[in-house]
């Protein structure tokens, strides 16, 4: 699996992931990313002309806080049920 730069404005966050959001984690994470870089890419899948976040909500929000326009991520295949 390769890492690609994904535009943050093209990433959709599902309601289920939004429920897990803890705002108090974002600023410390942003500071860590600023000092050490993004250590773990996010995971997204492609869907309807956008990317759908699968994992990495706090990293995404930290990158947005830092003003970055892109984030490193893995594109995964949607699992069929």
N, C-alpha and C positions, 0 to 999 in steps of 0.2 A: 504494500500500500504506500503510495507516495503522498507527500505533503504538498498542498497547493495554497496560494494566497487567495482568500475568499473575501469579496467586498462585504463589510459588515452591514451595509444598508440593504443587502440582498438576502439576509438571513432572517427567517421567520422563526419565532419562538412559540411553541404550542402552549396552550393554557395549562396543560399538565406540568410542564417544566416551570412555568411562571409561579405555580403554587409552591415550588421548592426554593424559590429565590429568597436569599437572606442578604439584605442590603448591607449589613455590618461587615460582610466578608469582602465586599468589592474594593474598598479603598486600600486595605492592607495588601490585597492581592495585586492591585495596580502598582503599589510601591515596589512590591517584589518583582513584578514584571519589568518595571523601569530599571531596577538594579541588576537583575539577572537574566532578563529576556523571558519570553514565553517558553516554559519548560515542557509543556505538554499541549499538543494541538487539540483543537475542538474536533468533534465529529458531526458531520452533516450528511443529509441525503438530498438528492435533487428531486424537486417536485414542482410542477406547474410554473416553470420559469423563475424559480427561486430556490434557495437552499433552506432546508428544514433542519433546525438544530436537533441533534440527538443527544449530545453530551457536551458540557462545557459552558453552561449558562454564566457562571460567575467569571470565568475567564473572558467570555465575550463582553460582559458588562464592564469589566476592568479595562479591556482594550478600548472600549467606547469612551470611558472616563479619561483615558490618556489621549484621546483625540485621533487615534489611528483609524485609517480608512479601510484597512484590510487586517485579516487575522489568518494565521496558519491553521489549516485544517485538513482532515482526512475526509474524503467523500466515500461514503459507504452505500451499499445496495440496500434498498428497502426489502425487508423480509416479508415474504408472502405467508399469509395465514390460512 
